Amino acid sequence: MYLHLGKNTVIKTKDIVGIFDMDTSTISKNTRDYLAKAEKAGRVINVSTELPKSFVVCRDKEGIKVYISQISSQTLQKRNF
């Protein structure tokens, strides 16, 4: 199955490692550091035209990618199941 993240971006649900709420998860310094390192490495894909509400960590053949989405993590979770 596939999950729509916004801006015509669709990912395979089997590739999802985790769906995280931007507000609650970025409180942690470790999460902020992880996102900063992923962005530096060019692994962050922003599919949000508005204020980002969630990020989705996925794995594929090339490694880990982080998608920033304007759709809430709760909505993405509901779409995922």
MDAnalysis code that builds the backbone (N, CA, C; Angstrom):
import MDAnalysis as mda
import numpy as np

u = mda.Universe.empty(243, n_residues=81, atom_resindex=np.repeat(np.arange(81), 3), trajectory=True)
u.add_TopologyAttr("name", ["N", "CA", "C"] * 81)
u.add_TopologyAttr("resid", np.arange(1, 82))
u.add_TopologyAttr("resname", ["MET", "TYR", "LEU", "HIS", "LEU", "GLY", "LYS", "ASN", "THR", "VAL", "ILE", "LYS", "THR", "LYS", "ASP", "ILE", "VAL", "GLY", "ILE", "PHE", "ASP", "MET", "ASP", "THR", "SER", "THR", "ILE", "SER", "LYS", "ASN", "THR", "ARG", "ASP", "TYR", "LEU", "ALA", "LYS", "ALA", "GLU", "LYS", "ALA", "GLY", "ARG", "VAL", "ILE", "ASN", "VAL", "SER", "THR", "GLU", "LEU", "PRO", "LYS", "SER", "PHE", "VAL", "VAL", "CYS", "ARG", "ASP", "LYS", "GLU", "GLY", "ILE", "LYS", "VAL", "TYR", "ILE", "SER", "GLN", "ILE", "SER", "SER", "GLN", "THR", "LEU", "GLN", "LYS", "ARG", "ASN", "PHE"])
u.atoms.positions = np.array([
    [0.841, -1.180, 0.000],
    [0.000, 0.000, 0.000],
    [0.888, 1.246, 0.000],
    [0.253, 2.363, -0.222],
    [0.957, 3.636, -0.311],
    [0.338, 4.652, 0.646],
    [1.153, 5.631, 1.031],
    [0.696, 6.694, 1.925],
    [0.993, 8.038, 1.275],
    [-0.030, 8.871, 1.150],
    [0.117, 10.205, 0.564],
    [0.564, 11.174, 1.646],
    [1.696, 11.865, 1.395],
    [2.256, 12.795, 2.384],
    [1.975, 14.255, 2.068],
    [1.475, 14.540, 0.876],
    [1.238, 15.910, 0.450],
    [2.088, 16.258, -0.751],
    [1.703, 17.301, -1.469],
    [2.453, 17.790, -2.628],
    [2.771, 16.678, -3.622],
    [1.771, 15.840, -3.913],
    [1.925, 14.744, -4.871],
    [3.049, 13.775, -4.500],
    [3.321, 13.620, -3.216],
    [4.344, 12.690, -2.744],
    [3.678, 11.493, -2.100],
    [4.038, 10.310, -2.598],
    [3.485, 9.062, -2.095],
    [4.652, 8.131, -1.783],
    [4.562, 7.440, -0.640],
    [5.609, 6.490, -0.255],
    [4.974, 5.128, 0.008],
    [5.778, 4.091, -0.092],
    [5.299, 2.747, 0.226],
    [5.217, 2.599, 1.738],
    [4.125, 2.058, 2.222],
    [3.947, 1.908, 3.666],
    [4.951, 0.929, 4.263],
    [5.418, -0.030, 3.479],
    [6.395, -0.992, 4.014],
    [7.753, -0.348, 4.268],
    [8.005, 0.825, 3.677],
    [9.273, 1.530, 3.860],
    [9.281, 2.452, 5.069],
    [8.129, 2.643, 5.714],
    [8.026, 3.576, 6.837],
    [8.681, 2.990, 8.086],
    [9.584, 3.758, 8.657],
    [10.217, 3.387, 9.927],
    [9.420, 3.997, 11.073],
    [8.966, 5.255, 10.898],
    [8.194, 5.916, 11.939],
    [7.550, 7.190, 11.456],
    [6.443, 7.549, 12.083],
    [5.730, 8.798, 11.822],
    [5.750, 9.584, 13.123],
    [6.255, 10.816, 13.068],
    [6.478, 11.587, 14.286],
    [5.805, 12.950, 14.219],
    [5.269, 13.386, 15.348],
    [4.675, 14.714, 15.473],
    [5.800, 15.736, 15.630],
    [5.771, 16.775, 14.843],
    [6.836, 17.770, 14.844],
    [6.906, 18.521, 16.181],
    [5.773, 18.857, 16.748],
    [5.749, 19.638, 17.994],
    [6.282, 18.858, 19.187],
    [5.827, 17.633, 19.350],
    [6.211, 16.882, 20.548],
    [7.572, 16.213, 20.424],
    [7.940, 15.780, 19.240],
    [9.204, 15.053, 19.115],
    [10.420, 15.971, 19.023],
    [10.244, 17.188, 18.553],
    [11.398, 18.086, 18.431],
    [11.745, 18.784, 19.741],
    [11.044, 18.442, 20.803],
    [11.405, 18.943, 22.129],
    [12.752, 18.345, 22.533],
    [12.955, 17.101, 22.140],
    [14.192, 16.392, 22.474],
    [15.368, 16.905, 21.642],
    [16.484, 17.131, 22.290],
    [17.690, 17.579, 21.598],
    [18.182, 16.509, 20.635],
    [18.030, 15.247, 21.004],
    [18.459, 14.149, 20.136],
    [17.712, 14.159, 18.806],
    [16.412, 14.413, 18.863],
    [15.624, 14.467, 17.635],
    [16.033, 15.656, 16.786],
    [16.234, 16.800, 17.408],
    [16.675, 17.985, 16.663],
    [18.026, 17.731, 16.004],
    [18.931, 17.084, 16.737],
    [20.245, 16.752, 16.174],
    [20.110, 15.781, 14.999],
    [19.244, 14.784, 15.141],
    [19.030, 13.814, 14.068],
    [18.518, 14.512, 12.803],
    [17.530, 15.384, 12.973],
    [16.975, 16.089, 11.818],
    [18.014, 17.012, 11.183],
    [18.825, 17.661, 11.990],
    [19.879, 18.539, 11.467],
    [20.906, 17.740, 10.668],
    [21.305, 16.573, 11.183],
    [22.267, 15.725, 10.473],
    [21.674, 15.185, 9.177],
    [20.410, 14.804, 9.223],
    [19.753, 14.294, 8.020],
    [19.654, 15.385, 6.957],
    [19.372, 16.605, 7.389],
    [19.289, 17.713, 6.441],
    [20.662, 18.012, 5.826],
    [21.692, 17.989, 6.655],
    [23.055, 18.220, 6.170],
    [23.468, 17.170, 5.142],
    [23.018, 15.941, 5.369],
    [23.356, 14.829, 4.480],
    [22.485, 14.809, 3.227],
    [21.512, 15.723, 3.140],
    [20.645, 15.790, 1.963],
    [19.572, 14.716, 1.934],
    [19.220, 14.207, 3.105],
    [18.214, 13.150, 3.184],
    [16.831, 13.657, 3.565],
    [16.663, 14.974, 3.725],
    [15.371, 15.541, 4.103],
    [14.655, 16.043, 2.857],
    [13.395, 15.631, 2.716],
    [12.563, 16.056, 1.598],
    [11.358, 16.774, 2.181],
    [11.236, 18.054, 1.866],
    [10.132, 18.853, 2.397],
    [8.971, 18.803, 1.417],
    [7.867, 18.210, 1.834],
    [6.665, 18.139, 1.005],
    [5.572, 19.023, 1.593],
    [5.991, 20.037, 2.324],
    [5.059, 20.931, 3.008],
    [5.145, 22.337, 2.432],
    [3.994, 22.900, 2.120],
    [3.955, 24.295, 1.677],
    [3.548, 25.202, 2.826],
    [3.082, 24.593, 3.903],
    [2.639, 25.334, 5.088],
    [3.525, 24.955, 6.269],
    [3.101, 25.317, 7.444],
    [3.817, 24.973, 8.669],
    [3.874, 23.445, 8.810],
    [5.071, 22.862, 8.933],
    [5.161, 21.399, 9.037],
    [4.586, 20.886, 10.356],
    [3.845, 19.785, 10.265],
    [3.226, 19.206, 11.449],
    [3.807, 17.850, 11.812],
    [4.472, 17.201, 10.850],
    [5.000, 15.869, 11.124],
    [6.207, 15.589, 10.241],
    [6.928, 14.544, 10.620],
    [7.964, 14.034, 9.730],
    [7.908, 12.518, 9.732],
    [8.225, 11.952, 8.583],
    [8.145, 10.513, 8.376],
    [9.537, 10.016, 8.000],
    [10.034, 9.049, 8.736],
    [11.334, 8.450, 8.451],
    [11.084, 7.172, 7.655],
    [11.745, 7.071, 6.502],
    [11.574, 5.919, 5.616],
    [12.919, 5.347, 5.223],
    [12.912, 4.073, 4.909],
    [14.123, 3.448, 4.384],
    [13.821, 2.971, 2.969],
    [14.822, 3.066, 2.110],
    [14.702, 2.551, 0.757],
    [16.058, 2.012, 0.325],
    [16.209, 1.737, -0.951],
    [17.455, 1.161, -1.455],
    [18.657, 2.059, -1.204],
    [18.428, 3.361, -1.201],
    [19.521, 4.323, -1.035],
    [19.816, 4.656, 0.419],
    [19.005, 4.206, 1.341],
    [19.206, 4.496, 2.752],
    [17.975, 5.109, 3.391],
    [18.208, 5.961, 4.364],
    [17.123, 6.597, 5.114],
    [16.782, 7.957, 4.502],
    [15.474, 8.252, 4.407],
    [14.995, 9.564, 3.978],
    [14.003, 10.067, 5.017],
    [13.985, 11.376, 5.191],
    [13.066, 11.998, 6.129],
    [12.170, 12.949, 5.346],
    [10.868, 12.715, 5.394],
    [9.890, 13.551, 4.711],
    [9.235, 14.472, 5.727],
    [9.232, 15.770, 5.445],
    [8.563, 16.762, 6.287],
    [7.196, 17.031, 5.657],
    [6.129, 16.884, 6.438],
    [4.771, 16.999, 5.896],
    [3.932, 17.998, 6.686],
    [2.981, 18.602, 6.000],
    [2.041, 19.518, 6.641],
    [0.835, 18.774, 7.201],
    [0.770, 17.475, 6.956],
    [-0.332, 16.657, 7.458],
    [0.046, 16.143, 8.848],
    [-0.895, 16.185, 9.768],
    [-0.592, 15.792, 11.154],
    [-0.223, 14.312, 11.233],
    [0.557, 13.979, 12.236],
    [0.991, 12.596, 12.420],
    [-0.208, 11.678, 12.686],
    [-1.212, 12.191, 13.377],
    [-2.407, 11.391, 13.654],
    [-3.143, 11.035, 12.368],
    [-3.273, 11.985, 11.472],
    [-3.937, 11.737, 10.196],
    [-3.142, 10.736, 9.362],
    [-1.830, 10.900, 9.334],
    [-0.985, 9.965, 8.585],
    [-1.097, 8.557, 9.161],
    [-1.140, 8.452, 10.493],
    [-1.282, 7.147, 11.147],
    [-2.600, 6.502, 10.740],
    [-3.665, 7.280, 10.715],
    [-4.978, 6.734, 10.335],
    [-4.967, 6.277, 8.892],
    [-4.319, 7.024, 8.018],
    [-4.235, 6.658, 6.605],
    [-3.384, 5.407, 6.406],
    [-2.456, 5.189, 7.304],
    [-1.505, 4.092, 7.189],
    [-2.167, 2.747, 7.497],
    [-3.260, 2.734, 8.271],
    [-3.882, 1.471, 8.654],
    [-5.239, 1.302, 8.079],
])
